[in-house]
Amino acid sequence: MRKTQPQTVALACHPSSPSSAVRGLTASARIGGAGKLAVRFVLDAEMAQVVLPPLRPSVRTDELWRHTCFEVFVGLPDSEAYCELNFSPSTEWAMYGFVAYRRGMTPLEVRRPPRVAVRPMGRGLTKITSYGELGMAISPSWSFDGGKIAFTLIGSRSHYLGIWSGGGKPAVHTMPCTSVVSPHFLPNGQIAVALNLRSESAICHFSPARRMVSSSCSMSQGFMT
């Protein structure tokens, strides 16, 4: 069987089951070396609204269609017989043969199980920090109104508190310590953050709208104003 180039088609929801979560779904297939069939699905969706099964061992499993899965139907011209291939985001799979439409279903025996891989594409991502060699931004936390993000900026010599306000470059605040851990917005707009102060750890709060008036955080009070 000769090799073929990938052929991609855009799939559409059935009119009886529209989905507001799915923006698009494409499928492509090609025949590779040794007659191997390679199939690729690309799902563009609000993934928080899509129910995905957890990762499991990649073994043959029946009734995958009851959950989120991808299906391939393979047939020959002038024949009612066809094969149905099921692939789940859990990496489980199934293969069946039919003598006609939904008739005579039998599991297909395979010498080697298929290789099922699931990879996030990263579409829809917007980069809001760019520090390069200056540091690494980690531990993001959204404000309650959704307009700001607090994060830790790990520099070469110290940690900093970063705050992005929805446009332009994030503001970077120097704390009275070298370790800034897991900043988190409070309902009042202030930020709770764990700091190492004088070899001791403390939970402090920081207000982006106010300047720091002290270079230390009192361990007896446990808060920074």
C-alpha positions as CSV (number, residue, x, y, z in Angstrom):
1,M,0.0,0.0,0.0
2,R,1.5,3.3,-1.1
3,K,2.0,6.3,1.2
4,T,-0.5,9.2,1.1
5,Q,-0.4,12.8,2.1
6,P,-2.5,13.9,5.1
7,Q,-6.1,14.9,4.1
8,T,-7.8,17.2,6.6
9,V,-11.5,17.8,6.9
10,A,-13.5,20.1,9.2
11,L,-16.2,18.3,11.2
12,A,-19.5,19.8,12.4
13,C,-21.8,19.1,15.3
14,H,-25.0,17.3,14.5
15,P,-27.9,19.7,14.3
16,S,-29.6,17.8,17.1
17,S,-26.7,18.2,19.5
18,P,-25.1,21.7,19.1
19,S,-22.3,22.7,21.4
20,S,-21.4,26.2,22.6
21,A,-18.1,24.9,24.1
22,V,-16.6,23.6,20.8
23,R,-15.3,26.2,18.4
24,G,-13.9,23.7,15.8
25,L,-12.9,20.2,15.2
26,T,-10.7,18.9,12.4
27,A,-9.6,15.4,11.4
28,S,-6.8,14.3,9.2
29,A,-5.6,10.9,8.0
30,R,-2.8,9.5,6.0
31,I,-1.2,6.1,5.1
32,G,2.4,5.9,6.2
33,G,5.2,3.3,6.0
34,A,4.2,-0.3,6.0
35,G,0.6,0.6,5.3
36,K,0.1,2.2,8.8
37,L,-2.9,4.4,9.2
38,A,-2.2,7.7,11.1
39,V,-5.2,9.7,12.2
40,R,-5.1,13.1,13.9
41,F,-7.9,15.1,15.5
42,V,-7.6,18.8,16.6
43,L,-10.2,20.1,19.0
44,D,-10.5,23.8,19.5
45,A,-12.8,24.4,22.5
46,E,-13.4,25.9,25.9
47,M,-11.8,23.0,27.6
48,A,-13.2,23.9,31.0
49,Q,-16.6,23.0,29.6
50,V,-15.5,19.7,28.0
51,V,-15.7,16.6,30.1
52,L,-12.5,14.6,29.6
53,P,-11.9,11.2,31.1
54,P,-8.7,10.8,33.2
55,L,-5.6,9.2,31.7
56,R,-5.6,5.5,31.9
57,P,-3.5,2.6,30.6
58,S,-3.7,2.5,26.8
59,V,-5.7,-0.8,26.5
60,R,-8.7,-2.1,24.6
61,T,-11.9,-0.8,26.2
62,D,-15.5,-1.2,25.2
63,E,-18.2,1.5,25.2
64,L,-15.8,4.5,24.9
65,W,-18.6,6.2,22.9
66,R,-20.4,6.8,26.2
67,H,-17.8,9.5,27.0
68,T,-15.7,12.0,25.1
69,C,-13.9,10.1,22.3
70,F,-12.9,10.3,18.7
71,E,-14.2,7.8,16.1
72,V,-12.9,6.7,12.7
73,F,-14.9,4.7,10.1
74,V,-12.9,2.9,7.4
75,G,-14.6,1.2,4.5
76,L,-13.9,0.0,0.9
77,P,-15.8,1.1,-2.2
78,D,-18.7,-1.1,-3.3
79,S,-18.8,-2.9,0.1
80,E,-21.1,-2.5,3.0
81,A,-18.5,-3.9,5.4
82,Y,-16.5,-1.3,7.4
83,C,-14.3,-0.9,10.5
84,E,-15.0,1.4,13.5
85,L,-12.0,2.8,15.5
86,N,-12.5,4.5,18.8
87,F,-9.8,6.6,20.5
88,S,-10.3,8.2,23.9
89,P,-8.4,11.1,25.5
90,S,-7.8,8.7,28.3
91,T,-5.6,6.8,25.7
92,E,-7.9,3.8,25.8
93,W,-9.0,2.4,22.4
94,A,-11.3,0.0,20.6
95,M,-11.7,-1.5,17.1
96,Y,-14.7,-3.3,15.6
97,G,-15.6,-4.8,12.3
98,F,-19.2,-4.6,10.8
99,V,-20.6,-6.6,7.9
100,A,-23.0,-3.7,7.2
101,Y,-24.3,-0.6,8.9
102,R,-24.4,-1.5,12.6
103,R,-24.7,-5.2,11.8
104,G,-22.5,-8.1,12.8
105,M,-20.2,-6.2,15.2
106,T,-17.1,-8.1,16.2
107,P,-13.8,-6.9,17.9
108,L,-10.9,-6.6,15.5
109,E,-7.8,-8.6,16.4
110,V,-4.6,-6.5,16.0
111,R,-1.0,-7.6,16.2
112,R,0.1,-4.4,17.7
113,P,-2.1,-2.0,19.7
114,P,-2.4,1.5,18.3
115,R,-0.4,4.3,19.8
116,V,-2.7,7.0,21.2
117,A,-1.3,10.4,22.3
118,V,-3.0,13.5,23.6
119,R,-1.2,16.8,23.4
120,P,-2.4,20.3,24.3
121,M,-1.9,22.7,21.4
122,G,-1.6,25.9,23.4
123,R,-4.0,27.8,21.1
124,G,-5.7,30.8,22.8
125,L,-2.6,31.6,24.9
126,T,-1.6,35.2,25.3
127,K,1.9,35.9,26.7
128,I,1.7,38.7,29.3
129,T,5.2,38.5,30.8
130,S,8.6,38.4,29.0
131,Y,11.6,38.5,31.3
132,G,14.0,36.3,29.3
133,E,17.2,36.0,31.3
134,L,16.0,38.4,33.9
135,G,13.8,36.0,35.7
136,M,11.0,33.4,35.6
137,A,7.3,34.2,36.4
138,I,5.4,31.5,38.3
139,S,2.4,31.0,40.6
140,P,-0.2,33.2,38.9
141,S,-3.4,34.3,40.9
142,W,-6.3,36.1,39.4
143,S,-8.0,39.0,41.3
144,F,-11.7,38.5,42.2
145,D,-12.8,40.9,39.6
146,G,-10.7,39.2,36.9
147,G,-8.8,42.3,36.1
148,K,-5.4,41.6,37.6
149,I,-2.9,38.8,38.1
150,A,-0.4,38.5,40.9
151,F,2.6,36.3,40.4
152,T,6.1,35.5,41.8
153,L,9.1,36.7,39.7
154,I,12.2,34.6,40.4
155,G,15.3,36.7,39.7
156,S,18.9,35.7,39.8
157,R,19.4,37.1,43.3
158,S,15.9,37.5,44.7
159,H,12.2,37.0,44.3
160,Y,9.8,39.8,43.5
161,L,6.0,40.3,43.5
162,G,4.6,40.9,40.0
163,I,1.2,42.4,39.3
164,W,-0.3,42.6,35.9
165,S,-3.3,45.0,35.5
166,G,-4.7,44.0,32.1
167,G,-2.4,46.0,29.8
168,G,1.2,46.8,29.3
169,K,4.1,45.5,31.3
170,P,3.4,44.0,34.8
171,A,4.5,46.1,37.8
172,V,7.3,44.5,39.8
173,H,7.5,45.2,43.6
174,T,10.5,44.5,45.7
175,M,9.7,42.8,49.0
176,P,11.8,43.1,52.2
177,C,13.1,39.6,51.7
178,T,14.6,37.3,49.1
179,S,11.7,34.7,48.9
180,V,8.2,35.5,47.7
181,V,5.9,32.5,47.6
182,S,2.4,31.9,46.2
183,P,0.8,35.4,46.1
184,H,-3.0,35.3,46.2
185,F,-5.6,38.0,45.9
186,L,-7.9,38.7,48.8
187,P,-11.6,39.8,48.3
188,N,-10.6,43.4,49.3
189,G,-8.1,43.7,46.5
190,Q,-5.0,43.2,48.7
191,I,-2.6,40.3,48.1
192,A,-1.7,37.7,50.7
193,V,1.8,36.4,50.2
194,A,4.3,34.1,52.0
195,L,7.6,35.8,52.8
196,N,10.9,34.7,54.4
197,L,11.7,37.4,57.0
198,R,14.8,37.2,59.2
199,S,15.1,33.4,58.5
200,E,11.4,33.0,59.5
201,S,8.3,32.5,57.3
202,A,5.3,34.7,57.6
203,I,2.0,35.3,55.7
204,C,1.8,39.0,54.9
205,H,-0.7,41.2,53.0
206,F,0.3,43.8,50.4
207,S,-1.9,46.6,48.9
208,P,-0.9,47.5,45.4
209,A,-2.4,51.0,45.8
210,R,-0.3,51.9,48.8
211,R,3.5,52.3,49.2
212,M,5.3,50.2,51.8
213,V,6.1,52.3,54.8
214,S,8.3,49.7,56.5
215,S,11.1,47.6,55.3
216,S,10.2,44.7,57.6
217,C,7.2,42.7,58.6
218,S,6.4,42.3,62.3
219,M,6.2,38.6,63.2
220,S,3.9,39.5,66.2
221,Q,1.4,41.1,63.9
222,G,1.9,38.8,60.9
223,F,0.9,41.5,58.5
224,M,2.6,44.2,56.4
225,T,1.0,47.5,55.8
